[in-house]
Amino acid sequence: QVQLVESGGGLVQAGSSLRLSCVASGLTFSAYSMGWFRQAPGKEREFVAAISTLGLGHSTTYTDSAKGRFTISRNNAAETVYLQMNNVKPEDTAVYYCAARTLPWQPTSTFVSDFGTWGRGTQVTVSP
């Protein structure tokens, strides 16, 4: 059974840092590019960051609002993908989901439909 389990969310103040983790099981983790998405109340799920497999050099891609503040990384031995969030802002408040990409790596294609396996999410709330 394929499973992705996110953790690390919480309530933090603006300007703080937070690290989200996503542990995978039931799939060959190293063979999948991985991504982070978020969904705020009343809004559609949106792309945050993605990281390719080692064979593609662990390439990364970010949405514009995440560039310079967030860093995605992975530890294949631990079957875990991370999202380091620095200098968080109230507009970062959302449920954050990790996902396994089912289509070939394409940094300019970051649609929800490009990813086929999803976790249940972890809530991040940033107070002003």
N, C-alpha and C positions, 0 to 999 in steps of 0.2 A: 504494500500500500504506500503510494507516494504521499509524503507529508512535508509541508513547510511550516515551521513554527517560529513566529516572530516574538521578540521580547525587547525590553529596554525602553519602552515608552514611559511617559509620565507627565507630571505637571512641572514646568520649569519657567523661569523668568526670561524675558527677552534678553538677549546677549549671552545666554548660557550655552553650554555644550551638552550634547546627548549622543550616545552611541547605540544604535539599533543593531540587533543581531537576528539572523534567520538561520535556523538549523534545518538541514534537509535530511530526509531519510527515504528509503525505497526507490531511489534513482541513482544513476551514476553521476554524482554531482559534478565531477570534473569535466564531464562531457557537455554541460549546459552553460550557456551564457545566462546570467542572472540579472534581475532588475528590481528596483524599488519604485513603487507607485504610491500615491496618496489620494485620499478622498476626503474633502471637507464637507460638512453638512450642506445639503442642497446643491452640491456641485458634482460634476462628473469626475470619475477617477482619472488622474493625470500622472504622466510619467515624471519621475524624479531623476533616476540614474540607472545605468546598466554597466555591466562588466562582462567582457568576453571570456572565453576559455583560455587556458595557458597556451594552447597552440596558436592562438591569435594574439599572444602577448599580453593577455589581461588588459586589453584595450578598454577604455572607459568613455562614456558619453553622459552628459548631464543636460537637464533643462536649464535655460538661462538663469532662472531664479536660484538655482543650486550652485552654479559655477562660483568657485572661490570660497564657498562656505561649507559645502558638503563634500565628503570623499567616500566613494564606494570602494570596497576591497573584499577579498575573499581568501579563505584558508581551505584549500581542497582537502587536506588531511583531516580537518575538523568538520568538513562538509558544511561550512558556514559562510554566509555572506554578511558583510557589515555595512552600515551607513553611519559614518561619523558626521554629526551635524554640529557645526560651530556657529556662533553668533546668530542663534535662532531668533526668529521674528514672530509676532502674533499671527501673521499670515501663513506661517508654517503649520499652524494648528490643523490637524487632520488625523485620520486613521491611516497608518502607513502599512503597506502590504509588500511582501517580497513575492517574486514570481520567477519561474523558470521559462526561458525563452524557447519556443518550439520551432521557430524559423531560423534560418542561417543568420549569423551576425550581420547586422546592417545598422551602423550607428545613426543613420539618418531616418531610420524607420523604428519608431518607438511606440507603436500603437498597443493598446490593451490586447488586441486580437493577435499580436505577435507572440504573446506569452500564454502558455497553456495550463500551467499549474500554479495555484495561488495559495498563500497562507491565509489565515483568518484576520490578520492585522493586529497592530498595536497602536494604542491611542497616544498621540503627542499633543499636549496642550501647552501653549506658550502664553503666559500672561504678560501684559505690558510692563 
